[in-house]
Every structure is written in structure tokens, then in C-alpha cells.
């Protein structure tokens, strides 16, 4: 086993999740590389020191440059606002350091392309944080689709819906400012990435994106509340997706349906330890969707629990990401999703935004 010094930029919600994952991943997955929480960076010396003490880092700083340039920081996790991703990643790659970046990859497609170029030039391992598609249930759904269990895919429906801004009287915050923080920048990337992981590349899109609550206590809203999108996948399958932060009653509405010529699959993240599978075979009187509870027979379940149906949770998805990032560093081999995969999501979002403004279908390859 070899230690590796980890630096995490951001100590908030996702910064904590990554710190906890890096602390536990060695024991859970018996990784060859064992993370050492070397340094955390936050917006002020006081908050950085608070996170250092809370999470167990050796040192703290309020300067991202100090973290990136420190020789004891050997790999970097970016869990800061999207506008900071590009400059941090470019600086880290210039020093030959692997980078894990939370989604979306960049605040714009231009940023994402620059980050991919920097990653490619450096040859350093790189990954993007799309955690929901890593549940044992969704990993198993990918396996079923890839092996042809439900035949040729003809249709996909996906959504990422939550209700944290469903109340029109909820105050304006940083989340209601700037395109990268709107629903298309915040929630849509997860489901678009999931759709491409399950079905394949998206060829063209048409979309409608809107702000429903233009004014909130404390200020005007400058980004989008919800969006809907129809798409055609490169393999010919039809698709539709819906994204919303104002979907009253939805807490973690990452859900999808896949229809094939021999069967179908349904999944809902609010019941993340199960998928529903239909196979068009056997006695017609006995056909129907059946619920499959995840267990040790499914991908990445056994390291957490030996009991079928006992389930995994949100933090476990981050642990699986940490395992994959460490494996990419150890083997120097790309592991999905790389920065290139993150840029592909940004391309689809850019095409959808253009489709919404022009009210016309857009080829993703044009962006």
C-alpha cells in the first residue's frame, strides 16, 4: 500500500462528502493507494481551519494556489463553484497532478474544452463527479442494456427533478444567479450523463427552458427553473428528459425508463436500491415488471454490505467515485467518466440552450 496526499478545494456539502470518502475508501475497497487528507482550501482562513479540524486534514489554506502548488498534495479534488474549475484544473495539470472535478466540468463549453485540452496535454488521470449513475442498481441496469437483455433500445425517458426552489417565496441566493447555477447547469448534467451512459451518445436535441419565478425575496432570478428536452440518440433511439428544481414533492427525482424490443427497465433514485425489470418472455398471463433488490450479486455492493436488500446510500456513491479515481491514478488508465465525458455533457446542454432560444432542432456535433 502507498500513501497519496489529497487536496480538496471546498469544504462545504460536496467537500465534506469527498473528505469522508477519501478517509474511508481504503478500508472499504482495500485500495492499493491509501489517501492522506493533506490540505483543504476554503474561502477564508477561519472556514478552512474549521474544515481541517472537522474532517481531519493536516493543513488548511484560503488560497487555492497554495494547495495546488504544495508538493505534499499529489492529487486534487475540485468541489468549488463552477466558475473556479478551469483555472484550478489547468494549474494542477501544469504541475502533473491528477484532478477529480465535480460536475459540471466547466462553467461553459469553452471552459470544458480548455480543461480537456489541459488534461490531454498533461497525460494526467482525470475524472468528473457524476455519482448517481454509480449506484449498484444503475450499474446493473447498464449491464442489462449492454448485454442485450431487453433487446434493441427504442425509447428512453429520464428526469432529474427536485423541489428545493418550489416555494416562490424562497429567497434568492447564489443558486438563482448565473447560468451555470441554474437547473440546466446544476441538475441536468446528471441525467444527461446517465442517459449517455445507458443508451449512448446523443445526436440531436430540441428543448424548452424557462424561469418560472422571476423574482424572489432578495433579488431577481437570472437563471432557469426547469427545462424539457426531446432527443435522438446516435443509435436511433428516441428520448425525452425533464429537469426541474421546482418540482413540488420531488426530493431526489433522478429517474429513468428504458424500453427495448425484448423488455424494459425502470429506476427511481428515491428507491435507489432497486430496479424494475420486464422481460417479454414466458407465459403472457405471468408477465409484468418485477422488482429486483440490489445485493452482493450486483456491482460494487458487497464491499458495503453482505446482506441483500439492506441497501447502499448517497455517501457510498462518492466512495465508489473515490475508488475509481485512485485506480485511475494507480494504473494511469482512463476510467469513465473522464473530462472528455464531462465535456460531452456540456455539448448537449449548449445544444439544448440553443434549441430553446431558436425553437429548432440542433445537432450536438455542431457545438
Rosetta blueprint (number, residue, H / E / L):
1 X L
2 X E
3 X E
4 X E
5 X E
6 X E
7 X E
8 X E
9 X E
10 X L
11 X L
12 X L
13 X H
14 X H
15 X H
16 X H
17 X H
18 X H
19 X H
20 X H
21 X H
22 X H
23 X H
24 X H
25 X H
26 X H
27 X H
28 X H
29 X H
30 X L
31 X L
32 X L
33 X E
34 X E
35 X E
36 X E
37 X E
38 X E
39 X E
40 X E
41 X E
42 X L
43 X L
44 X L
45 X H
46 X H
47 X H
48 X H
49 X H
50 X H
51 X H
52 X H
53 X H
54 X H
55 X H
56 X L
57 X L
58 X L
59 X E
60 X E
61 X E
62 X L
63 X L
64 X H
65 X H
66 X H
67 X H
68 X H
69 X H
70 X L
71 X L
72 X L
73 X L
74 X L
75 X E
76 X E
77 X E
78 X E
79 X L
80 X L
81 X L
82 X H
83 X H
84 X H
85 X H
86 X H
87 X H
88 X H
89 X H
90 X H
91 X H
92 X H
93 X H
94 X H
95 X L
96 X L
97 X L
98 X E
99 X E
100 X E
101 X E
102 X E
103 X L
104 X L
105 X L
106 X L
107 X L
108 X L
109 X H
110 X H
111 X H
112 X H
113 X H
114 X H
115 X H
116 X H
117 X H
118 X H
119 X H
120 X H
121 X H
122 X H
123 X L
124 X L
125 X L
126 X E
127 X E
128 X E
129 X E
130 X L
131 X L
132 X H
133 X H
134 X H
135 X L
136 X H
137 X H
138 X H
139 X H
140 X H
141 X H
142 X H
143 X H
144 X H
145 X H
146 X H
147 X L
148 X L
149 X L
150 X L
151 X L
152 X L
153 X E
154 X E
155 X E
156 X E
157 X E
158 X E
159 X E
160 X E
161 X E
162 X L
163 X L
164 X L
165 X L
166 X L
167 X L
168 X L
169 X L
170 X L
171 X L
172 X L
173 X L
174 X H
175 X H
176 X H
177 X L
178 X L
179 X H
180 X H
181 X H
182 X L
183 X H
184 X H
185 X H
186 X H
187 X L
188 X H
189 X H
190 X H
191 X H
192 X H
193 X H
194 X H
195 X H
196 X H
197 X H
198 X H
199 X L
200 X L
201 X L
202 X E
203 X E
204 X E
205 X E
206 X E
207 X E
208 X E
209 X E
210 X E
211 X L
212 X L
213 X L
214 X L
215 X E
216 X E
217 X L
218 X L
219 X E
220 X E
221 X L
222 X L
223 X L
224 X L
225 X L
226 X E
227 X E
228 X E
229 X E
230 X E
231 X E
232 X E
233 X E
234 X L
235 X L
236 X L
237 X L
238 X E
239 X E
240 X E
241 X E
242 X E
243 X E
244 X E
245 X L
246 X L
247 X L
248 X L
249 X L
250 X L
251 X L
252 X L
253 X E
254 X E
255 X E
256 X E
257 X E
258 X E
259 X E
260 X E
261 X L
262 X L
263 X E
264 X E
265 X E
266 X E
267 X E
268 X E
269 X H
270 X H
271 X H
272 X L
273 X L
274 X E
275 X E
276 X E
277 X E
278 X E
279 X E
280 X L
281 X L
282 X L
283 X L
284 X H
285 X H
286 X H
287 X L
288 X L
289 X L
290 X E
291 X E
292 X E
293 X E
294 X L
295 X L
296 X L
297 X L
298 X L
299 X L
300 X L
301 X L
302 X L
303 X L
304 X L
305 X L
306 X L
307 X L
308 X L
309 X L
310 X L
311 X L
312 X L
313 X L
314 X H
315 X H
316 X H
317 X H
318 X H
319 X H
320 X H
321 X H
322 X H
323 X H
324 X H
325 X H
326 X H
327 X H
328 X H
329 X H
330 X H
331 X H
332 X L
333 X L
334 X L
335 X L
336 X L
337 X L
338 X L
339 X H
340 X H
341 X H
342 X H
343 X H
344 X H
345 X H
346 X H
347 X H
348 X H
349 X H
350 X H
351 X H
352 X H
353 X H
354 X H
355 X H
356 X H
357 X H
358 X H
359 X L
360 X L
361 X L
362 X E
363 X E
364 X H
365 X H
366 X H
367 X L
